[in-house]
């Protein structure tokens, strides 16, 4: 995400500063691998693009190799890989066709789609498991969890304790045992 955002920032700067054709050859600048100062910004942009492409493809491969990877991760990382390949190809065409306005606009649009897919892949990869969400939800004074242990009308057989939370009549699920009752008592004392 950081490398991709940096790449987009550099691309925006290059476009706004009118430096899009500073380095008129693709993939390397006229000086080869190590550019002179006049080609430096465009060269950094291309290096960031190559790094981003490698990271996106590596993320997709890791998603498919990891047995526990969610199908959402596989889909979003695959789409990100397609978009990064299209972006690199469009970047070459933009230089070759001397910044054709339609291609520059498409390049920007695909960049936004690429960012969205990488963001979704990151969110899916680092999401909090639902069990942890239920515990956090219970500790914040919400109802029960998704496993049927929550408050449902007047059903007192679902594990609801008589501990009131900060005098407002909300009740906690007692499924967490003594620790949850201690937390509720501590919360009542704090208020």
N, C-alpha and C positions, 0 to 999 in steps of 0.2 A: 504494500500500500504506500509506504513512504517513497520508495523508488519511483513508482508510477506517478504519484502526486508531484514529485520533483520534476519528472519528465514533462508532465502537463504544464507545470509552472514555467519551465524553460521554453517549451513550445509556444506558450502564450507570449512570453517576453520576446522571443525571436520574431514572432509574427507582428507584434505591436511596434517593435523597434525597426521594422523593415529590414531585418537581417536574414530573411528567408533564403536568399540566393548568395549569401556571403561565401558559402562553400558550394560552388556550382557543380561539383562532381559527386557521384554517389557510387559506392558507399563511403569511400574515403575522400578526404580533401586533397587538393593538388599536392600538398607536401607529404602525403602518405600517412603512415600511422601516427606520427607525432607532428601535429600541425603547428604552423607559426601562429603568432598572436592574433592575426586578422581572422583566422578560422576557428579560434578557440571555442567560442560560445556554441557555434553550430556543431563542432566536433564533440563537445560535452553532451549536447542534446542527442547526438547519434550514439554515443557511448551509453548514455542512460537508456536509450531505446533498445539497444542490444542487451543490456543488463536486464531490463524489464521483460523483454521477450524470453530470455533464458529462465528467469524466475517464474514467469507465468506457466511456461511449458513444464518446468520442474514441479510446480504445484499440482498441475493436472496429473502428471505421472505419479507423484506421491499419493494423490487422491485415489487413483486406481489401484495402486499397490497396497495401500492400507486396507486391511480387511474390514475394519470397523467404520470406514468412511461412509457417511450418509450419501444417498443418491443425489441429494441437492448439491453437495460439494462436487460430485463428479460432473453434474450438468453445468453448474456455473463455471467451474474451472475449465471445462471443455469449450464452452462458449467464449471464455476469456482468451483461450489459446487461439481460437478461430479469429477473434477480433484483433489480437496482437499481430497475427500474421497478415491480416488485411491492413492493419495500420502501417506496418513496415513497408508493405508493397505500395500503399498509397503515398507514404513519405517519399519513396523513390520516384514515383510518378509526379508528385508535386514538384520535385526538383527538376526532373527531366522535362516537364512541360512548363517550366518557368512560372510557377505559382498560379496555375489556372484556378480562378476563383471558385468554380464548382468543386474541384478536387480538394481545395483547401477547406471548404465548408464540410464536405463529406469526411475528410480527415478529422476535423474537430468533432463531428457527430459520432463517428466510430470510437474516438477517444473517450467520449462520455459513456458510451455503452461498455467499453472495456473497463473503465473505472467502476461502473455499476456492478459488473460481474465479479471483479476482484473484491469489491466491498462486500458483496453477498457471500462470496466464498469465505472471506475472513469472518464474517458474522456467523455463518453456519459452522465453521471450524471451531470457533471459540464460544459458542453458546453455552449457557449454564444448563446442566442436566435438569430435567423436570423435578427430580426428587429434591435437589437443592433449592429449586424455586419454591416448592411446597413448604420447606422448612423456613425459608426467608419470609414467605407469605404469612405463615403462622406466627412468626416472631414479630411481624409488623402489625399484628392484630386483625388480620384478615380472616376469612372463613377457613374451612378445612382444605384438604388437598384434593387432587384429582382422583384419589383412590377410594372415594366414598366415605371418608372419615370426617367430612365437614358438617357444617350446620345446614340442616334442611328442615325448615319449618320448626315444628315443636318436637321433633324426634330426639328425645334425650338418650336414646340407646346408641347413638352414633359416636359416643366417646366425648361428649362435651362436659367439661368440668364446670363447677359453679364459680370459678374465679372470674370476677368482673374486671374489666380492663379500664382503668382511669375513670370509673364512675359513669360511663356512658352506656352501660348495658351490653357492650360487645363481649362475647365470650370466646374462650380459646379452646382449641382441640386438645384434649388431654392425652392423645396418642403419643406425645413426646416424653411422657413420664415426668419424673421429679424435676428435671432440668427446666422443662417448660413452665412448670408451676413456680419454680424459683424465679425464672425470668419474669413471669407475670407479677409476682409479689414485689420484685425489685422495681418493675415499671410503675406499680401502684404507689410505692413509697416515693419514687422519684417525682411523681406528679403531685 
